[in-house]
């Protein structure tokens, strides 16, 4: 049994498909409102902040995949992520279950962003980044003490078909599709990598099923193209056959909006990632397992054709 904790999001769905269709695994989907991805998926209703529920959800699992996405609020992250991680670690240790944690790049030092690798400097400057470092330290501490086997699958910002909460899709694709100006954060001349969710789901399933992948960090397959914000807008506009209209939300404007809109305040806190070049290097996983990213033009075509115009 392979169990997905927090399924149904950007990664949970393609991961469940790959575990079943490619690797032939029985899949248990855990969440507050779990839904089947494959016809024979086992559904398990649980709040991951409930320790007993997490223990029951993980029981009998060879591998657990922690893919949960908490609401984008720094205070909530600081309160709930350490509790959630501790529950998952305790359950995996109790049941002899391997753990795959899907992570982001918030804990990397800002100076590492122009070329991120698995060996980049860890020095978070945001509240959310410090929380991510805290929970990663919890996981790696348990691994180093020999309490469980685990790996971290880290990705750049997401984009993909039919997903929510992707800055690229929400600010660029959906606005262009509606005939509006695309929006970009801070500086559209800077490069920015994005990880395609079908590639991430495929790669995480491979990592979870390979013993040699455990007890280290992996960057998930991400295209090597160094596209700027303006390039992303232009490519989406070409696919949609519209004009590449663009408005850049400077950081001072985000700060001003954050005074009255909580979400904009949360976005501004991590907007430093759009003030410099941001390149996510996935060479390790490509060379070790032969996993490569979908070409960007193909990915954009799949996104555009995944829903009616």
Backbone bond lengths (Angstrom), bond angles and torsions (degrees), N, CA, C in turn:
res aa  C-N    CA-C-N  psi(-1)  N-CA   C-N-CA  omega(-1)  CA-C   N-CA-C  phi
1 X - - - 1.461 - - 1.532 109.87 -
2 X 1.313 116.34 130.76 1.463 122.21 173.41 1.538 107.49 -114.24
3 X 1.316 115.51 125.87 1.465 121.04 -171.28 1.522 110.75 -112.48
4 X 1.333 115.73 130.04 1.461 121.76 178.86 1.516 108.30 -105.18
5 X 1.313 115.61 113.95 1.467 122.14 179.13 1.519 108.74 -91.96
6 X 1.320 115.80 114.80 1.453 119.67 -177.04 1.517 111.43 87.59
7 X 1.308 117.39 39.90 1.460 121.99 -179.44 1.527 110.45 -74.19
8 X 1.330 114.37 167.33 1.457 120.01 176.50 1.509 113.35 99.15
9 X 1.342 117.72 -9.36 1.445 120.63 179.71 1.518 112.30 -91.27
10 X 1.328 114.73 -156.90 1.457 120.75 -175.84 1.520 112.18 -60.23
11 X 1.331 117.65 -35.30 1.457 121.87 -175.75 1.523 112.71 -102.08
12 X 1.328 117.61 -34.89 1.456 120.53 -174.56 1.516 114.09 -56.97
13 X 1.317 117.37 -40.68 1.464 120.45 -177.17 1.525 112.82 -68.22
14 X 1.354 119.54 -53.98 1.470 117.51 177.64 1.522 113.03 -64.67
15 X 1.335 118.18 -29.96 1.456 120.76 176.62 1.524 110.59 -64.13
16 X 1.329 117.25 -46.56 1.469 120.75 179.70 1.518 111.44 -60.68
17 X 1.320 116.85 -41.00 1.472 120.27 178.97 1.519 110.97 -61.79
18 X 1.332 116.67 -45.07 1.461 120.43 -178.07 1.516 112.24 -68.51
19 X 1.331 117.18 -39.75 1.462 119.48 179.70 1.518 111.30 -60.45
20 X 1.323 116.26 -38.33 1.467 120.32 -178.42 1.527 111.84 -81.95
21 X 1.333 116.70 -53.20 1.460 120.68 -170.69 1.523 113.13 -75.03
22 X 1.330 117.96 -35.30 1.461 121.38 -175.98 1.525 111.77 -96.84
23 X 1.328 116.72 -39.38 1.465 120.24 -173.02 1.527 112.87 -106.38
24 X 1.320 118.23 -6.57 1.453 121.50 175.61 1.520 115.08 67.07
25 X 1.326 118.06 28.76 1.458 121.56 -176.92 1.533 111.88 -91.78
26 X 1.330 114.88 148.53 1.461 119.92 168.37 1.524 106.68 -75.35
27 X 1.320 116.16 136.59 1.466 120.91 -173.39 1.523 110.37 -120.14
28 X 1.312 114.73 129.47 1.464 121.49 172.59 1.525 107.70 -109.07
29 X 1.319 116.01 127.31 1.464 121.88 -177.69 1.518 108.57 -108.62
30 X 1.332 115.50 122.00 1.460 121.75 -173.23 1.526 110.52 -116.83
31 X 1.312 115.41 132.58 1.466 120.26 176.90 1.508 110.12 179.16
32 X 1.305 116.05 178.86 1.463 119.77 178.72 1.521 110.94 -71.02
33 X 1.337 117.02 -33.57 1.458 121.51 176.77 1.526 108.82 -137.30
34 X 1.322 117.61 68.03 1.469 120.18 -175.58 1.524 111.93 -68.67
35 X 1.327 115.18 146.78 1.457 121.61 176.89 1.524 108.77 -131.64
36 X 1.319 116.05 145.91 1.462 120.62 -178.91 1.527 110.69 -68.04
37 X 1.331 114.54 140.17 1.451 122.05 170.35 1.526 108.69 -101.95
38 X 1.335 115.99 -46.65 1.461 123.28 174.25 1.535 108.47 -103.46
39 X 1.321 118.08 151.09 1.475 120.25 -174.97 1.522 114.70 -56.09
40 X 1.349 117.38 -33.37 1.461 119.34 -175.72 1.537 113.28 -104.02
41 X 1.330 117.58 18.78 1.466 120.14 176.79 1.524 110.58 -61.53
42 X 1.311 116.76 143.86 1.458 122.42 173.38 1.525 108.29 -92.24
43 X 1.315 117.13 127.71 1.465 121.41 179.73 1.521 109.97 -99.12
44 X 1.336 115.61 137.76 1.463 120.96 -179.23 1.516 107.76 -136.78
45 X 1.330 115.97 113.78 1.468 120.99 -179.90 1.521 109.11 -82.12
46 X 1.343 116.48 124.55 1.461 119.72 -178.73 1.520 110.18 -159.53
47 X 1.330 115.41 147.73 1.452 123.84 169.19 1.524 105.86 -97.75
48 X 1.325 118.04 118.30 1.461 120.84 -174.81 1.525 112.84 -71.45
49 X 1.317 117.38 -4.75 1.459 120.60 173.02 1.524 111.36 -88.12
50 X 1.327 116.38 -0.53 1.458 123.16 177.25 1.536 107.47 -102.25
51 X 1.335 116.40 110.40 1.464 120.92 -174.56 1.520 112.35 -59.05
52 X 1.322 117.98 -43.90 1.460 120.91 -179.36 1.522 111.35 -63.16
53 X 1.327 116.32 -40.20 1.463 120.20 179.56 1.525 110.88 -64.58
54 X 1.325 117.08 -38.87 1.463 120.33 178.80 1.529 110.22 -65.53
55 X 1.324 117.80 -41.26 1.465 121.06 177.79 1.528 110.27 -59.87
56 X 1.316 117.34 -43.78 1.461 120.08 -179.53 1.527 110.82 -67.86
57 X 1.326 116.56 -36.34 1.463 120.38 -178.95 1.518 112.08 -67.93
58 X 1.326 116.87 -36.18 1.460 121.46 -176.14 1.530 112.07 -83.57
59 X 1.320 118.12 -23.24 1.471 121.85 -176.10 1.531 111.64 -51.93
60 X 1.307 115.95 131.60 1.453 121.35 178.16 1.511 115.20 82.29
61 X 1.331 117.49 6.44 1.467 121.40 -176.92 1.525 111.50 -95.74
62 X 1.315 116.13 134.54 1.465 120.17 172.95 1.521 110.10 -75.59
63 X 1.343 115.31 -38.82 1.466 121.39 -179.22 1.519 108.85 -138.76
64 X 1.321 116.36 138.50 1.461 122.03 171.98 1.524 108.45 -116.69
65 X 1.317 116.20 137.05 1.457 122.65 -179.77 1.520 108.04 -113.13
66 X 1.332 117.29 117.29 1.459 121.43 -179.09 1.518 108.41 -93.67
67 X 1.336 115.44 102.80 1.470 122.29 -174.53 1.522 112.13 -119.22
68 X 1.323 117.14 13.09 1.451 120.18 -172.16 1.525 111.46 -64.44
69 X 1.330 115.57 145.02 1.461 121.33 174.61 1.519 109.21 -120.96
70 X 1.318 116.80 108.54 1.459 120.25 177.78 1.524 110.32 -79.16
71 X 1.342 117.96 155.37 1.467 120.28 176.25 1.521 111.38 -50.71
72 X 1.323 115.69 146.63 1.474 121.83 -170.53 1.534 111.00 -79.90
73 X 1.338 114.75 69.74 1.461 120.93 -178.63 1.521 108.72 -136.66
74 X 1.338 117.11 122.62 1.459 121.37 -174.30 1.526 112.25 -60.40
75 X 1.324 118.10 -42.88 1.465 120.55 -179.11 1.522 111.22 -63.93
76 X 1.319 116.65 -40.67 1.466 120.51 178.76 1.529 110.04 -66.40
77 X 1.334 117.02 -41.94 1.465 120.02 177.51 1.524 110.49 -57.87
78 X 1.337 116.43 -47.04 1.467 120.38 -177.07 1.524 111.47 -62.78
79 X 1.316 116.91 -31.81 1.462 121.50 -178.24 1.523 112.09 -82.74
80 X 1.332 117.72 -39.50 1.457 120.45 -168.71 1.528 115.37 -103.58
81 X 1.337 118.98 -30.78 1.467 118.56 -176.62 1.530 112.91 -62.80
82 X 1.349 120.57 -45.10 1.476 118.66 179.31 1.529 112.59 -62.45
83 X 1.328 117.72 -39.20 1.467 120.98 177.27 1.517 110.53 -62.20
84 X 1.315 115.52 -47.73 1.462 120.49 -178.00 1.528 110.49 -61.26
85 X 1.332 116.65 -46.96 1.462 119.92 -179.49 1.524 111.38 -61.98
86 X 1.339 117.21 -40.63 1.458 119.67 179.97 1.520 111.20 -63.45
87 X 1.326 116.72 -40.93 1.471 120.27 177.66 1.527 110.74 -60.21
88 X 1.330 116.56 -43.98 1.462 120.99 -177.73 1.528 110.45 -67.87
89 X 1.334 116.81 -43.61 1.465 119.92 178.26 1.524 111.12 -61.18
90 X 1.317 116.73 -45.06 1.467 120.03 179.91 1.521 111.24 -61.29
91 X 1.329 116.35 -42.96 1.464 120.17 -178.64 1.528 111.01 -66.18
92 X 1.339 116.85 -43.52 1.462 119.86 -179.61 1.528 110.92 -64.75
93 X 1.327 117.29 -40.19 1.470 120.07 177.91 1.530 110.58 -64.58
94 X 1.323 116.57 -41.70 1.468 120.36 -177.50 1.522 112.39 -65.81
95 X 1.342 116.77 -32.71 1.467 119.80 -174.13 1.526 113.00 -106.61
96 X 1.333 117.91 5.49 1.458 120.11 -179.82 1.516 112.94 64.44
97 X 1.332 115.84 35.01 1.467 122.59 -175.33 1.531 110.40 -98.64
98 X 1.304 116.99 134.59 1.463 121.05 173.76 1.535 109.16 -74.27
99 X 1.338 116.25 150.54 1.460 120.74 -176.94 1.525 111.13 -123.33
100 X 1.331 115.24 132.28 1.458 122.77 172.71 1.529 107.30 -116.12
101 X 1.334 115.95 118.12 1.466 121.15 -177.82 1.521 109.40 -107.25
102 X 1.332 116.67 121.64 1.468 122.36 178.62 1.528 108.16 -87.55
103 X 1.324 116.40 116.81 1.456 122.66 -169.85 1.533 110.49 -121.11
104 X 1.349 114.94 170.51 1.467 120.98 176.23 1.529 110.06 -119.74
105 X 1.323 117.00 -169.67 1.479 120.93 -173.43 1.526 112.72 -102.59
106 X 1.326 118.22 10.22 1.462 120.16 -174.31 1.524 113.49 -60.01
107 X 1.329 119.08 -23.92 1.455 120.97 -176.38 1.525 113.20 -84.24
108 X 1.335 118.27 -9.08 1.460 120.05 178.38 1.534 110.39 -72.11
109 X 1.334 115.65 147.12 1.460 121.09 175.52 1.530 109.32 -64.51
110 X 1.334 118.56 142.69 1.470 120.07 179.63 1.526 113.44 -52.99
111 X 1.348 117.10 -35.18 1.459 118.93 -179.01 1.524 112.34 -70.26
112 X 1.342 118.10 -12.00 1.465 121.40 178.16 1.524 112.42 -84.82
113 X 1.328 117.68 -15.91 1.464 121.02 -170.62 1.528 114.66 -61.00
114 X 1.329 120.33 -34.64 1.474 118.21 -179.30 1.518 114.71 -63.39
115 X 1.345 117.78 -18.88 1.470 120.08 173.98 1.528 108.38 -157.25
116 X 1.323 115.78 89.56 1.461 121.70 -177.30 1.525 111.24 -88.43
117 X 1.329 115.35 131.08 1.461 121.86 171.30 1.529 107.40 -129.75
118 X 1.327 115.99 176.60 1.466 120.38 178.02 1.527 112.03 -64.38
119 X 1.324 117.02 -13.88 1.468 121.32 -178.74 1.529 112.87 -106.35
120 X 1.331 116.99 13.48 1.466 120.79 -179.74 1.525 111.40 -65.59
121 X 1.321 115.27 155.54 1.466 122.21 -178.45 1.524 110.33 -64.28
122 X 1.328 116.10 132.37 1.463 122.32 176.88 1.530 107.88 -95.46
123 X 1.316 116.33 111.97 1.461 120.52 179.00 1.529 108.46 -162.24
124 X 1.330 117.09 76.05 1.467 120.12 -176.29 1.525 111.92 -66.94
125 X 1.328 115.01 144.90 1.469 120.80 178.51 1.522 112.49 -114.26
126 X 1.329 117.34 -9.73 1.464 120.77 -179.88 1.528 110.15 -103.90
127 X 1.319 116.47 160.99 1.468 121.11 177.31 1.530 110.25 -61.36
128 X 1.326 116.38 -43.79 1.465 119.75 -179.76 1.527 110.64 -65.29
129 X 1.331 116.72 -38.07 1.449 120.25 178.32 1.520 112.41 -63.53
130 X 1.332 116.61 -38.79 1.463 119.61 178.89 1.524 111.54 -67.62
131 X 1.324 117.14 -33.31 1.465 120.07 175.81 1.528 110.01 -66.99
132 X 1.332 117.05 -43.35 1.461 119.48 179.61 1.526 110.50 -62.23
133 X 1.311 117.24 -40.37 1.459 119.55 177.38 1.531 110.61 -62.55
134 X 1.326 116.97 -40.02 1.459 120.41 -179.85 1.523 111.26 -60.04
135 X 1.337 117.53 -46.29 1.467 118.63 -176.67 1.531 111.62 -74.75
136 X 1.334 117.41 -32.28 1.466 119.46 175.02 1.527 109.95 -65.92
137 X 1.330 117.46 -40.37 1.464 120.31 176.81 1.528 111.08 -61.84
138 X 1.334 117.27 -37.18 1.461 120.49 176.70 1.528 110.27 -60.96
139 X 1.326 115.95 -46.55 1.465 121.01 -178.44 1.531 110.88 -65.38
140 X 1.328 117.02 -50.00 1.460 120.11 -177.52 1.526 111.43 -65.74
141 X 1.337 117.03 -32.34 1.458 120.01 175.81 1.521 111.36 -61.59
142 X 1.327 116.13 -43.53 1.467 120.30 178.47 1.525 111.08 -64.90
143 X 1.334 116.88 -38.77 1.468 121.12 177.78 1.521 110.25 -64.28
144 X 1.343 116.43 -46.70 1.471 120.47 -177.33 1.530 112.36 -65.53
145 X 1.318 115.94 -26.71 1.468 119.79 177.17 1.530 112.06 -84.16
146 X 1.333 116.96 -0.96 1.457 121.57 178.88 1.511 114.20 75.37
147 X 1.351 117.22 22.49 1.457 120.74 -175.90 1.521 113.10 -83.61
148 X 1.335 117.27 -24.52 1.469 121.12 177.17 1.510 109.19 -162.83
149 X 1.335 115.43 168.52 1.458 121.58 171.64 1.528 107.80 -101.76
150 X 1.314 115.91 134.17 1.461 119.69 -178.46 1.520 109.31 -153.00
151 X 1.311 115.79 161.30 1.460 121.47 173.36 1.518 108.56 -142.26
152 X 1.313 114.74 158.24 1.464 121.65 177.78 1.517 107.78 -113.95
153 X 1.318 116.26 123.59 1.460 122.96 176.44 1.525 106.91 -105.62
154 X 1.308 116.26 107.47 1.473 120.93 -171.91 1.519 109.99 -105.88
155 X 1.319 115.49 142.49 1.461 119.53 -178.45 1.518 110.84 -133.46
156 X 1.323 114.48 161.10 1.461 121.16 168.48 1.529 107.94 -76.68
157 X 1.328 117.59 -173.62 1.459 120.52 174.51 1.527 109.09 -57.01
158 X 1.340 116.10 146.14 1.459 121.59 -176.13 1.530 112.84 -87.10
159 X 1.328 115.26 151.92 1.463 122.84 159.16 1.514 106.97 -148.56
160 X 1.332 116.89 153.74 1.457 119.45 -178.62 1.517 110.96 171.27
161 X 1.342 117.07 172.25 1.470 120.96 -178.26 1.527 111.99 -66.77
162 X 1.316 116.05 132.25 1.473 122.32 168.57 1.523 113.51 59.06
163 X 1.333 118.07 36.09 1.463 119.13 176.52 1.525 110.17 -110.49
164 X 1.328 114.04 157.16 1.459 120.32 179.17 1.523 109.07 -107.45
165 X 1.328 115.03 162.58 1.463 122.21 172.99 1.523 113.70 66.67
166 X 1.326 117.72 28.04 1.457 122.04 171.64 1.521 107.69 -99.41
167 X 1.321 117.16 121.13 1.467 120.09 -179.45 1.520 110.86 -59.34
168 X 1.337 116.79 -40.98 1.463 120.14 -179.84 1.524 111.46 -60.65
169 X 1.323 117.14 -44.27 1.460 119.79 -178.34 1.514 112.38 -75.12
170 X 1.331 116.52 -41.25 1.462 119.83 -176.85 1.532 111.83 -68.83
171 X 1.317 117.28 -42.93 1.467 120.51 -173.70 1.525 113.72 -90.89
172 X 1.321 116.72 -29.28 1.465 119.43 -177.21 1.525 110.95 -103.78
173 X 1.320 117.15 -67.73 1.463 120.62 -172.63 1.524 113.03 -59.33
174 X 1.323 117.38 -51.81 1.468 119.58 -174.75 1.524 112.01 -67.11
175 X 1.317 117.92 -35.02 1.465 119.57 177.89 1.525 111.33 -68.87
176 X 1.339 117.04 -44.57 1.461 119.40 177.39 1.524 111.09 -62.08
177 X 1.323 116.62 -39.93 1.461 121.50 179.76 1.523 112.09 -61.13
178 X 1.334 116.21 -32.56 1.467 121.31 179.73 1.523 112.85 -88.99
179 X 1.335 116.86 5.35 1.458 120.46 179.81 1.510 114.05 81.47
180 X 1.314 116.80 14.14 1.459 121.13 -179.41 1.527 110.92 -99.56
181 X 1.315 115.28 175.43 1.448 120.24 173.17 1.529 110.60 -71.37
182 X 1.331 116.45 137.68 1.454 119.81 168.91 1.518 108.26 -69.45
183 X 1.323 116.18 148.68 1.458 121.42 177.05 1.522 109.02 -113.83
184 X 1.324 115.91 145.74 1.467 121.70 174.87 1.523 108.03 -137.76
185 X 1.320 115.52 153.88 1.461 119.74 -176.86 1.522 111.16 -95.36
186 X 1.298 115.76 130.02 1.475 125.62 165.91 1.517 115.91 71.12
187 X 1.333 118.86 -62.01 1.464 120.38 -172.45 1.525 109.54 -155.46
188 X 1.332 116.69 108.91 1.469 121.81 -176.71 1.519 112.63 -80.12
189 X 1.344 118.06 0.01 1.463 120.18 176.88 1.522 112.07 -92.09
190 X 1.323 117.22 -6.34 1.462 121.29 -179.58 1.529 110.14 -89.11
191 X 1.340 116.12 146.81 1.457 120.37 178.57 1.528 110.09 -76.93
192 X 1.332 116.01 152.53 1.471 120.31 179.11 1.523 109.58 -152.19
193 X 1.340 115.50 120.07 1.465 121.66 176.94 1.522 111.40 -81.76
194 X 1.328 116.45 147.99 1.460 122.87 172.73 1.523 108.44 -134.58
195 X 1.338 115.64 139.90 1.462 122.12 178.65 1.527 109.57 -96.13
196 X 1.329 116.35 128.73 1.463 122.40 -177.19 1.528 108.55 -80.82
197 X 1.330 117.13 124.84 1.461 120.46 -171.62 1.538 114.20 -60.83
198 X 1.331 121.76 -37.51 1.470 118.51 175.33 1.532 112.32 -60.79
199 X 1.347 117.33 -35.47 1.465 120.39 176.46 1.525 110.73 -67.00
200 X 1.330 115.97 -40.39 1.464 120.23 -179.82 1.527 110.85 -63.98
201 X 1.341 116.85 -45.81 1.460 120.45 -179.87 1.516 112.06 -60.79
202 X 1.332 117.01 -42.13 1.462 121.60 178.77 1.519 110.77 -63.31
203 X 1.342 116.49 -45.26 1.464 120.94 -175.89 1.524 111.78 -69.20
204 X 1.320 117.54 -39.52 1.466 120.45 179.58 1.523 110.38 -63.65
205 X 1.326 116.62 -39.01 1.469 120.03 177.60 1.525 110.81 -63.28
206 X 1.325 117.43 -40.17 1.469 120.76 177.10 1.517 110.29 -63.39
207 X 1.339 117.42 -48.86 1.460 121.14 -178.47 1.529 111.31 -58.66
208 X 1.329 116.30 -44.40 1.455 120.23 -178.11 1.511 113.78 -62.86
209 X 1.332 116.05 -22.21 1.468 120.50 -177.07 1.523 113.75 -104.06
210 X 1.329 117.27 8.96 1.465 120.97 179.92 1.524 109.88 -119.60
211 X 1.309 116.40 115.60 1.469 120.80 -178.18 1.521 112.29 -56.71
212 X 1.324 117.17 -37.26 1.456 120.73 -175.97 1.532 112.97 -72.37
213 X 1.333 117.06 -7.69 1.466 119.95 -179.85 1.529 112.76 -83.46
214 X 1.325 116.57 -14.20 1.464 119.49 -170.61 1.530 113.22 -79.82
215 X 1.332 112.71 160.29 1.466 124.13 174.78 1.525 112.94 69.22
216 X 1.348 114.61 36.35 1.462 120.03 173.46 1.539 109.42 -161.10
217 X 1.327 115.19 176.18 1.466 122.81 177.85 1.525 108.93 -100.14
218 X 1.351 115.77 138.85 1.464 121.87 174.06 1.520 109.72 -125.31
219 X 1.322 117.20 138.59 1.455 121.81 168.47 1.524 108.48 -87.28
220 X 1.311 116.62 129.15 1.465 121.17 -178.86 1.529 110.39 -73.57
221 X 1.349 117.65 150.74 1.466 121.26 -174.91 1.526 112.36 -54.90
222 X 1.321 114.72 126.77 1.469 121.75 -177.17 1.526 108.23 -141.64
223 X 1.321 116.60 135.79 1.469 121.09 -176.91 1.525 111.00 -55.98
224 X 1.323 115.75 142.74 1.461 121.37 -178.10 1.526 112.88 -83.60
225 X 1.331 117.82 -7.61 1.462 120.85 -179.88 1.532 110.57 -58.22
226 X 1.312 116.58 133.56 1.467 120.73 178.20 1.530 108.79 -99.76
227 X 1.343 113.81 82.54 1.458 120.64 -177.97 1.517 110.89 -93.63
228 X 1.325 116.23 137.97 1.454 121.08 174.61 1.527 109.85 -84.26
229 X 1.312 116.00 171.41 1.464 119.96 175.27 1.519 110.86 -56.95
230 X 1.327 117.21 -42.60 1.464 120.65 178.44 1.521 111.49 -62.74
231 X 1.335 116.82 -36.72 1.471 120.19 177.95 1.531 110.92 -63.75
232 X 1.332 117.42 -44.63 1.464 120.78 179.20 1.528 110.77 -60.07
233 X 1.327 116.67 -42.33 1.466 120.67 179.16 1.522 109.70 -63.36
234 X 1.326 117.07 -45.83 1.467 121.20 -179.29 1.529 111.24 -60.53
235 X 1.332 117.82 -45.03 1.461 120.73 -177.68 1.525 111.83 -66.48
236 X 1.335 117.19 -41.57 1.465 119.24 177.29 1.531 110.18 -65.28
237 X 1.330 117.02 -40.65 1.466 120.04 179.56 1.524 111.01 -61.98
238 X 1.332 116.64 -39.16 1.471 119.99 178.04 1.522 110.57 -62.77
239 X 1.326 117.53 -42.73 1.464 120.90 179.67 1.531 111.32 -65.04
240 X 1.324 116.43 -36.14 1.466 121.36 -178.53 1.524 112.28 -87.97
241 X 1.321 116.61 -8.22 1.472 123.43 -178.46 1.532 110.75 58.11
242 X 1.329 114.21 49.77 1.466 121.45 175.98 1.517 108.88 -130.52
243 X 1.338 116.37 170.73 1.465 120.58 177.98 1.537 109.60 -75.46
244 X 1.328 117.63 141.52 1.468 121.40 -177.80 1.533 112.37 -80.94
245 X 1.309 115.97 64.90 1.468 119.93 -179.47 1.532 109.52 -74.81
246 X 1.332 116.09 136.43 1.465 120.38 -173.10 1.522 111.37 -142.29
247 X 1.336 115.45 136.17 1.463 121.96 171.69 1.527 108.01 -127.04
248 X 1.322 116.11 129.41 1.464 121.19 -177.69 1.523 110.25 -96.68
249 X 1.325 115.93 123.48 1.462 121.81 176.88 1.528 108.28 -86.19
250 X 1.319 117.06 97.06 1.459 121.16 -179.93 1.528 110.12 -63.10
251 X 1.331 116.04 157.66 1.462 119.00 -175.47 1.528 111.84 -62.88
252 X 1.326 117.03 -34.70 1.466 118.44 179.27 1.531 110.57 -63.33
253 X 1.341 116.06 -32.70 1.463 119.80 178.65 1.530 110.55 -71.47
254 X 1.338 116.21 -37.65 1.461 119.64 175.89 1.524 110.88 -63.52
255 X 1.343 116.48 -41.62 1.468 120.36 178.06 1.524 110.55 -61.11
256 X 1.332 115.96 -43.10 1.469 120.32 -179.82 1.524 110.71 -64.41
257 X 1.336 116.99 -45.16 1.461 120.50 179.68 1.526 110.57 -64.26
258 X 1.340 116.42 -33.57 1.454 120.74 -179.01 1.515 114.09 -65.70
259 X 1.322 116.96 -16.78 1.461 119.84 177.67 1.525 111.48 -68.08
260 X 1.336 116.02 -24.69 1.467 119.23 -176.65 1.534 113.39 -122.10
261 X 1.340 117.40 -19.16 1.466 120.97 -177.85 1.528 108.34 -120.12
262 X 1.338 116.52 113.87 1.455 121.47 -175.08 1.523 111.69 -58.29
263 X 1.342 118.42 -43.77 1.462 120.44 -177.51 1.523 111.06 -60.35
264 X 1.344 117.74 -40.24 1.455 120.74 179.69 1.520 110.78 -65.77
265 X 1.317 117.50 -31.62 1.459 121.20 176.12 1.532 109.78 -65.85
266 X 1.333 115.99 -39.70 1.454 119.99 178.80 1.532 111.17 -68.00
267 X 1.326 116.47 -38.67 1.462 120.63 178.67 1.527 110.36 -66.72
268 X 1.323 116.50 -41.28 1.462 120.54 -177.89 1.516 111.84 -61.10
269 X 1.326 116.92 -33.63 1.460 120.34 -176.72 1.525 112.12 -60.90
270 X 1.316 117.86 -33.18 1.467 121.02 -179.02 1.537 112.45 -108.04
271 X 1.323 116.78 11.04 1.467 120.00 -177.34 1.518 112.90 -71.59
272 X 1.347 117.64 -9.67 1.469 119.89 174.68 1.528 110.65 -56.62
273 X 1.339 116.43 -24.14 1.462 120.46 -179.90 1.532 112.51 -68.74
274 X 1.328 116.97 -13.79 1.456 121.54 178.58 1.524 112.48 -106.40
275 X 1.330 116.80 3.46 1.464 120.82 178.30 1.517 112.60 -94.33
276 X 1.327 116.21 -6.72 1.466 120.81 179.72 1.521 108.04 -139.36
277 X 1.322 116.14 169.31 1.463 119.58 173.88 1.533 109.37 -63.73
278 X 1.332 115.67 143.83 1.461 123.08 -172.71 1.522 106.20 -137.03
279 X 1.350 115.51 98.94 1.461 120.07 -177.85 1.515 109.25 -121.58
280 X 1.329 116.06 127.04 1.463 123.87 -175.05 1.520 108.70 -107.87
281 X 1.324 116.63 111.70 1.455 122.93 -174.29 1.537 110.16 -94.63
282 X 1.322 116.88 118.72 1.472 121.73 -179.07 1.527 111.69 -112.04
283 X 1.330 116.71 30.04 1.467 120.73 -176.21 1.520 112.76 -60.29
284 X 1.338 118.07 -35.64 1.471 120.65 -176.30 1.522 111.94 -58.52
285 X 1.326 116.17 -50.49 1.471 119.52 -176.55 1.522 111.00 -70.79
286 X 1.339 116.66 -30.03 1.460 120.69 178.21 1.531 110.13 -67.26
287 X 1.328 116.29 -44.74 1.459 120.75 -177.11 1.529 111.99 -75.10
288 X 1.340 117.35 -32.72 1.464 120.59 -176.21 1.527 112.27 -81.94
289 X 1.330 116.65 -43.88 1.470 120.14 -174.24 1.534 113.97 -116.24
290 X 1.330 117.09 -0.09 1.457 119.97 178.69 1.521 113.80 70.29
291 X 1.321 117.32 22.52 1.461 121.41 -179.05 1.528 109.67 -91.84
292 X 1.317 116.87 126.88 1.462 120.89 -178.54 1.523 110.15 -126.61
293 X 1.314 114.95 160.84 1.465 120.77 -177.97 1.525 111.66 -82.77
294 X 1.302 115.94 148.75 1.462 122.10 171.98 1.527 109.21 -61.98
295 X 1.337 119.16 134.08 1.471 119.57 175.96 1.523 111.21 -54.02
296 X 1.311 117.04 140.31 1.462 121.17 -172.75 1.525 111.97 -59.95
297 X 1.329 118.37 -42.02 1.469 119.01 -179.53 1.525 111.26 -62.38
298 X 1.340 117.30 -36.92 1.467 120.54 176.22 1.520 110.90 -67.36
299 X 1.324 116.98 -42.24 1.464 120.70 179.20 1.526 111.12 -61.18
300 X 1.319 116.65 -43.26 1.472 119.37 179.47 1.530 110.94 -64.18
301 X 1.320 116.88 -38.84 1.471 119.73 177.56 1.523 110.71 -62.11
302 X 1.341 116.80 -41.89 1.470 120.59 179.38 1.520 111.21 -64.62
303 X 1.326 117.35 -37.76 1.467 120.58 178.55 1.527 110.67 -65.70
304 X 1.322 115.59 -46.61 1.470 120.76 -176.42 1.521 111.46 -66.23
305 X 1.343 117.68 -36.21 1.464 120.41 -178.18 1.517 113.72 -88.95
306 X 1.355 117.81 -1.43 1.466 120.62 -177.31 1.511 112.66 -78.97
307 X 1.339 117.60 -11.73 1.470 120.76 179.19 1.512 108.81 -143.90
308 X 1.343 118.32 157.30 1.477 119.93 -178.45 1.509 111.61 -65.53
309 X 1.296 116.50 145.48 1.463 122.78 178.57 1.515 111.16 -68.56
